[in-house]
Amino acid sequence: MCGATEGGLSLDGVNVAKEAIIQGQVLRGEEPVGNAYVRLLDRTGEFTAEVPTSASGHFRFFAGDGEWTLRTLAPKADPVDRLVHASTGNIAEVTVSI
């Protein structure tokens, strides 16, 4: 994951035109949730990848084109699933509220 910058993750060095990017932030109320886990599940629900959130609650995946589910797991919160569409050349920005 790239370092977090004010307003979101840096895309320095990322060729967005050649990537399908899913990224976002996990929040509890208006506060970022660091050390939560975000899982990337394919359209059949199969586990593909998992990343911890940064101290600022940010995460990023490089995914293939198509429909994906983000499953967010955090202490003192029920799991949250979010459907997201990834496509090459685009950034799917997701805010997950727990």
N, C-alpha and C positions, 0 to 999 in steps of 0.2 A: 504494500500500500504506500502511496506517496504521502509525504508529510502534509498535515492539515494546515490550511491557511485561513485567515479570516474570510468568512463567507463560504467556505467549502474546501474541498480537496484541490490541490494543485494538479494541473494537467501538463506541467512541464515535462517534456520528453515523451509524451504520449501522442501517437499519431491517431487522432480521433477518427479520421477518415477511414482507417483500416481496422477499427475496433468496434465491438458492440459492448458498451460500458453500462453497468448497473452500479450506481453509487448513491449514497445518501447518508442520513443521520438518524440515530435513535435518540428519542427524547422522552423524558418523563416530565409531563407538564411542559415547561419551557427550558428545563435543564438537560444538558447532554448526558447520555449514559455511556460511560466508558466501561470497558471489559464485559460488555454484553457479547453475545455471539449471534452472528447472522449466517444462516445456512442458505445455500442455493440449491433448490430442488428442481429437477426437470419436470416436463409436463405430465409424467407418470407418477410423480412424487418421489422419484429416486434421488437420494443424496448425491450431490455433485461436488460441493465445496463448502467450506466454512471459514469465516474470518472473525477475529475479535474486533470490536469497535475500538477506536483510538480514545484517548482521554477526552477528546471533543465529541465523541459519539459517532464519528464517521467510519464508513466502510466503503469498499470498492470491489467489484468483480469484473473480470473480462469474460464475457459469455458468448455463446453462439447465438445466432439469430433465432428468435422464437419467444414462446411464452415460458416464463419461469415463475417459481414461487420463492419468495424470501420468507424464511421462518426465523423470527427473532426470539432469542431466549435470553432473559435477564433475571437477576435475583429479584425476588418479591414481585414478580409479574407473571401473568399467564403468557404462554407463547402467542405470538402474533404472526399471522400469515398475511402476506400481501402479494397479489398477482402483479407481474410486471412484464412488459414486452421489451425485448432487446432487439436492436437492429444495427447492423454495421453502419458506422458514420454518425450514430446518435448516442447521446448520453441519457439514460433513463434515470432521472433524479427522484429519489424516494425518501420521504420522511416517515419514519415509523414512530407512532406514539404508543407508549406502553403504560 
